[in-house]
Amino acid sequence: MLMRESRLGRLVVALRELLGRLPVTSWLIGGEEAAVSHTLRQGLLAALLIMVGSWGVGWLPITPDSLLATSPMLLPLRTTTAGVVTCTVLLVLGTLLLVRSWLRLSRRVGGWTPEATSTVRTAVWMWSAPLLLTLPIISRDVYSYLAQGRVLQSGMNPYETGVSELPGWFMEGADGVWAQSPSPYGPLFLLIARGIWVLSGGIPEIGILCFRLLSLAGVLLMVHVIPRLARAMGSQPAWALWLCLLNPLSLLVLLPAAHNDAPMMGLVLLGLWWSLRRRRLAAIVVLTAAVAIKPIAVVVLPFAMLLTLRRTDSYALRLREWLVAGAVAVALLLAAGQALGVGLGWVTAALTAGSAITQAAPVGLLGGAVGWAVAEAGGPEADAVASTIHLGFRVLSVLLVAMMLLRPRLGNPVLWAGYAVALVVACSSIIQPWYLLWVLPLVAVVHVHRGRLLMLVTLVLTVAVLLSLVGQLSVAQWIDTAAVQTIAVLVALAYLGFLVLIDPGTGEHFDLSRPAQRWNLAEGWTSLRAPTVRSRSWSRQELVPGTVPGTGTGTESARGSPRDGPRDPTGRPHPADRPSTEDTR
């Protein structure tokens, strides 16, 4: 039975209609179903709730240099049980209202049209603005960024020295798991972190603001490039922006947590775009800069270089591009390493960093379990066995990515770069929820998805952001943390149950019964179950004419028109299109 046909669903609709007629609530709830203004305002309200909630349970160091640690406005929110519980509830409710607004916007825009792209951009800026004023939530890695910048400024090597060598490091907010772990970041990012440490003068709030501005620059790059890549690849720009930047995990990780994933992914996408435009040197420089922020970006580099070729069926042409890109990238990375004072020694350190973090990924759990079993049987130490297994999977991921690159019939390089990144993450001993944000843009700019896979991604994003949020509440030691987290979980489960089971506007987004399908301009809708056998390797002829300089005259492609495309990720077609059996089921 459809959600709208249930008794509770009808009650929710009736309540919404009632509240929509009241002067006090009509600005937020009323309006026609297709009007987006109310959903935009609901998302803004959600961001404001998150902002206020973070002031009570977000991460705040207790160093004497802090501007807010003794603020009369924040102290009651952070030091009293009533303040902490209230802020926890506001934070969870705001997050789930943000989830609801994100899902509702996909229905209210009326279709993934060019006008919808502007609406989604507006939503990104409207919902992001209050998040710039939050205390760090989801993750407190930003304090580790500052600490590693301080390590470098103190004349120590961050790839050999943990932040525990710094006096007072714990009071400055860095997570204890990084106490003796080498930095996992590239030399460019550490140089930026040192500059921010010097600029902030050791004041954490100023440092957080600087890192947030860096993340904002990354988001700006993504807003600029994602629509262009989506147009060129035959996807829908509005859909790609909606999935990649408006989802709650992106909004809360990239801005409140100020993660360096934003500048890294912004540079990766810009490098892909410049590769499409055949600006080889600029693309290599930008992609190398992404690697020098987070080494995972190196997986994308060889795929990006294939975009510069008119066709990819020649191994000689592929090898030429890889050799040129590799030589330039190594030279740049060596220069960055020299500026840092570590040469290329940072590569090994960064790849092996994070050993102090719980190895909670499937590969990490496998290594731990086998190591324990071998040690119990009288063999080598458990850690040594686990490290060997983890190394084996890393080597396996490298071999599998090399096989992808050397296939005679290569698929779309951007999409295959996404597959390669997903493969490397799956073979890693550590997986964080935000690693999904590395993959989403590389997939979304090539295909629009609907059905089971999209619903599963929606559910994973929602659950991941809630688990991360509840697990990273900063609660004073004299307040019962377990009780506060229990309240957060109960509120989250109640609201999540409403979104999944009752709310007629969001329930269908969690329906896993619909078959997984994907769409692009060249192929239309295709089932993910049907294997695709390529007749030839990827070439620039597959780009949408006119979207990239040198690919056409700008006239409509003979392979299809925009009306052939989807207008809603739930499978609802444009009103002018004839609905299929699948769409009316």
Number of C-alpha atoms within 10 A of each C-alpha: 5 9 18 18 10 15 11 16 20 16 14 18 16 12 11 15 16 14 17 18 14 12 10 10 13 16 16 18 20 20 16 12 14 13 15 23 20 21 27 24 18 23 30 25 20 26 27 22 23 32 26 24 27 28 26 29 26 29 24 25 20 16 18 12 14 17 15 18 16 11 10 9 10 15 15 14 21 24 17 16 17 12 18 26 23 17 25 30 21 23 31 26 21 24 25 24 24 27 24 24 28 23 25 21 25 25 21 20 23 20 22 25 21 13 12 23 21 13 18 27 17 13 24 23 14 17 22 22 15 20 26 21 18 22 23 31 30 23 21 22 19 25 27 23 28 29 29 31 24 24 24 21 18 11 9 18 18 28 25 14 18 20 29 17 12 16 9 11 20 19 13 22 21 23 17 15 15 22 19 18 23 24 26 22 25 25 33 21 22 25 21 17 26 22 19 22 26 16 13 17 12 18 18 25 19 17 23 24 19 19 24 25 15 20 25 20 16 24 25 16 19 24 20 16 23 26 21 19 28 27 23 25 27 27 29 32 29 26 27 29 25 23 23 25 23 26 22 25 26 22 21 27 24 26 29 30 27 30 24 23 22 26 26 26 25 25 27 31 28 23 29 30 22 24 23 26 17 20 14 21 16 14 27 26 18 23 32 28 27 29 26 27 25 22 19 19 21 18 18 25 25 22 25 29 27 28 25 23 19 15 18 23 17 12 12 10 14 20 15 12 18 18 12 14 23 16 10 16 23 13 13 17 23 18 16 20 21 14 13 19 16 18 15 17 14 26 20 11 19 20 16 16 18 19 16 13 13 13 20 15 17 15 22 21 17 17 25 23 15 16 23 18 15 16 16 12 9 8 12 13 14 19 15 14 21 24 17 14 20 23 17 12 19 20 13 15 21 16 12 15 18 14 11 19 21 13 12 15 17 20 19 20 24 24 20 20 25 21 18 23 23 18 16 20 22 17 23 20 27 20 18 11 15 20 14 20 21 21 20 18 24 28 21 26 28 26 24 28 27 23 22 19 17 24 22 16 16 19 16 15 20 19 16 18 24 23 14 18 23 21 15 18 24 20 23 15 8 9 15 11 15 10 11 19 19 12 17 24 19 13 18 22 13 10 19 21 13 17 22 18 18 21 23 22 22 22 20 21 24 19 17 15 10 18 14 18 21 21 21 24 28 19 14 18 18 15 15 13 9 8 8 9 8 10 7 13 15 22 19 21 11 16 22 25 22 16 20 22 12 13 18 15 12 13 10 13 16 10 12 16 13 17 13 18 25 28 26 21 22 22 18 19 22 18 10 7 13 9 14 11 7 10 12 9 7
